[in-house]
Amino acid sequence: MQVNIISNKIYARSDDVILAGYPKNGTNWLDQVLNDLEITAAKYTEEEINERTNITNELFVMPRLELGDPEKFKRMKELPFRRIIVTHLSPEVLPKSIFKSKAKILLLVRNPKDTAVSYFHFHNNIPTLPSFSSWDEYFTAFMHGKLCWGSYFGYLVEWNKHMDDENVMVITYEELKENQTLGLKKIADFFGFSLSEEEIQTVAEKSSFEAMKEKSFKTHGTFGKILFRKGIVGDWKDHFSEAQSKEMDRKFEVCLAGTKLGEKMKYGVYCNA
């Protein structure tokens, strides 16, 4: 990933919607949610929605800030509507213009045990990523940050430094799964999307994980089956040994115990056997 190119080329707007999340934290799911919320709040006509889609396709804007050709940043400048920008990058390497512009950032986090499992299956199903012969081999790599996009714990530590930033909101994968409608209300309020209770409910139903998985072939082609696997909380219990569970418990304790982000993640609730 050419971070220097990104930093020099992207110029954030104050109305940009920034979605940050480590791989397999649920960013594909929440990206669609944000698009549905923004389109619904803007009260676009069907014709305007189609025009928006055509412009995005014509400009070939990649769905991740750090992916694609460097020239895409010139094309991003031409987008005439509110941009939704998704990234897996840590805050210390994000373009400085994002923080200077005061663009609002939604940080999506997921308990590290389920993140590890989901990323394991992702690595082994994407030909362009290194595959692992066993869960044990992968677990060691995950714990040492030897994966694309680096250490998840390092990622969380860096974002914890921004917990008090007024333009940063944190939401967890788990709270969205427990009550998606309430989560969407919080997100809409944060970004200033004006939606009625009925509209929020409609978006929640349309963008549930199950609904998105069902239409994933239409939205993402054969890649959809890889992106939308299970979408559940607690899948880690079928993969972790007792020793591995305790090792991750210790890692979380060292990195995030007593922090605002650590508390927000409710590790003790979602990562106990």
Secondary structure, DSSP 8 states (H G I E B T S, - for coil): --HHHHHHH----TT-EEEEE-TTSSHHHHHHHHHHHHHHHHT--HHHHHHHHHHHHHHT--SSTTSS-TTHHHHHHT--S--EEEE---GGGS-HHHHHTT-EEEEEE--HHHHHHHHHHHHHH-TTS---SSHHHHHHHHHTT-STT--HHHHHHHHHTTTT-TTEEEEEHHHHHH-HHHHHHHHHHHHT----HHHHHHHHHHT-HHHHHHTHHHHHGGGHHHHSS---S-GGGGT--HHHHHHHHHHHHHHHTTSHHHHHHTHHHHS--
